[in-house]
Amino acid sequence: MLELIKYVVGTFAEKPECVEYIVEENGNNVDVKVVLDPDDMGKVIGRQGKIAKALRTLVKAGSKQENKKYNIVIEEKYKSNLILN
């Protein structure tokens, strides 16, 4: 299922090499955190969240075969603005 998530996110992200995927499994529940570059947030989520919603629907339909429940969280990677004196 992670390959499907990577494929869909990679299709819409301008910088797919900067995307991080953090997977945490707790029994039948799988949390997938997708950490994106700030410039890619709008492209991957889509207008009114349509792309994110479609991704969640695809994963929900495919996860029934694995008997697991996937939760997808999309977050922005924060750029550190360090000022050194």
N, C-alpha and C positions, 0 to 999 in steps of 0.2 A: 504494500500500500504506500510505503514511503516513496517508492519509485514514481508512482502516479502523482503524488504531491510535488515531487521535485520536477517532474515533466511540466505540469501545469504552471507552477510558479516560474520555472525557467523560461517558459514561452513568453510570459508577460514582462518579466524583469529585464531591464536594460543591462544590469550588471549581475547576471546569474552566478558568477564566480564569487560574489561577495555575500551571497545568501547563506545563512547558517540554519541548520536544522537540529533541534534539540529534542530527543525522543525520551520519554519517561513512561515505563510500563508499570502498571499496578494491577495485577491480575488480568481481567478482561478489558480494563480501561487503558487506553494508550493516549497520552498527551503529546502532541507534536507542536512545538513552538517554532515558528518560522520567523527568523530575525532578518529584516530587510534593510537595505540602504534607504535613507530618508527620501531620495529621489524616486525610488521604486514603489513606495507605499501606495500612491494613487493608482498606479498602473496595475498592480497586483490585486488590489481590493476592488477596483472598478467603480463606475458611477453607481452611487447609492448601494455599494457593496454587492453588486450583482455577480462579479467574478468570484469573490470569496464565498458567497452563498452557493454558487454552482459547484465550486470545489468541494465544499462540505457535503453537498448532495451526492456528488460522485463517490466520495470516500464512504459515505454512509451506505450507499447501495453496494459498493464493493466489499465492505467490511463484514457484511452478513455471512459471506462464505467463510471468513476466518473466525467467526463467532467472537468478535471483539468490537468495542465501541471506541471510535477515534474522536478526539477533541482537538481541533486545530485552532491555534492562537497565532495571530499575525502581529508582530511587534516591530517597532522601528529601532534600528541600531543607532545609538547615540554617538555622535562624534565628540571626542573629548577636546575641548578647547583649553589647553593648558597654557598658562602664562608663566614663564620662567623669569625670575629676576636675577 
